[in-house]
Amino acid sequence: MTDMIDNSKKYKELREKYPNFIYDSYKIEEDNENIYITFKFEIEGLTTFNPTITIKKKNYIKEPIINNNIVKNIVFNIGLVELISYWKSTFSKNVIIKAGHINEDQIKWFKKLYYLGLGELRYTNNIEISEDELMNIKSIGEELNIENDLKNINEAEYTNFIIPVGGGKDSNVTLEVLPTDTSKDYCLIINPKEVTLACAKAAGFENDNIIEIKRTIDPNLIDLVKQGYINGHTPFSAMVSFTTYLLGYLTHRKYICLSNESSANESNVVGENINHQYSKSYEYEEDFKYYSTKYLKIPTFYFSFLRPLNELQIAKLFAKQKKYHQIFESCNVGSRKEPWHWCCSCPKCLFVYIILSPFLYKEELIDIFKTDMYEDETLLETFKGLTGHSDWKPFECVGTFEEINFAISKTIVNLEEQELPYLLKYYKENYGLYDLSEDITKRYNEENNLPKELDNILKGAIFND
């Protein structure tokens, strides 16, 4: 079960004690090796924060960095997303924007992002507050004029792809199905690790075509967490969207191809709109499309290549991509270990095991996870949560109840008369089999933003199987 903390009183006390959060400024610097971005935030009367983003310079940078208002505008907006990780510590009533200017439409846009992006945090901390009450945003900085710099953009120069790579099965499927040119396209990795770099290189990308970005968390935030200030999940993928957009401009790339699937749209709490993956959802993708077109204005198009697919379809494609099976990662617990490994005790590990199980032999699964997770009796409550037989769904990037129940039932059928492992036996005895009459691996969600030529390629991968 997800850890719940009753901060219903504490957050109100903190709002009163620290009413003002200030986005003071951002700084852009460069040397021969890197581009450095530093933000300055302040919780008035408590502490300041200076988180950083460092972009490794390679031959893909095609625009000047300093005194470029387009760069400044995107960086300013990255800060508007980044600030939520720090603001959440005190839920300050007022957010004062000194670093730049946003209008009422932008204020409304960001308040929606903050509210829905903090849905899990509000739920797990028992914080009941409306979107309107969340904060009062005051924009008192100077407006940045980007129109003159926009005139220098030649849209015809914008070609090819940037593919953000996280090391999981989804981005690896995108790397394999998307018609990439590894000499002209770029992988983009935030906080590169051995696993993510290995995935990019397995797809054929050399070092010069891997965009490496390091994002740091200010130590003062970690100190506040240790002291018991409000903490929880923030919309990381929203930060990814604005950061990749900056690189789209700097590299003149036309498409930023995310790997978010249709399953990211499902709520984690029955009867409530609380989604761990909100900033991976189609709703957010549409919102970002609106915002970037109106306020960022560069000819780079951000969309999710896998949006038409569900997790089961992605797993089916990934099951065939053997070269990634020993290097991909999807476990948040294990990713914090050195060397990285599957912890095999968290909801994410169990979900990946389940979703792959209809398409891989037991021996292949054990070769990946080093254990048969279906035999682990300690995972029963997590198993119930994943299958919808509990009032909660794990706050992880996992598939829908339908996909998970289909995968389990399909695996049971595949095993025919063999003795079932513990969790599958429990499922069959208590819930029966899910309806398998419709093959949900042949669905295609038309709610997507794929360009037509890529739409046809993805359909071919699914329907010509």
Beta strands, then each sheet from edge to edge (+ up, - down):
strand 1: 20-30
strand 2: 34-43
strand 3: 47-49
strand 4: 52-56
strand 5: 94-97
strand 6: 136-139
strand 7: 159-164
strand 8: 186-190
strand 9: 210-215
strand 10: 253-258
strand 11: 301-304
sheet 1: 3+ 2- 1+ 5+ 6+
sheet 2: 3+ 2- 4+ 9- 8- 7- 10- 11-
end
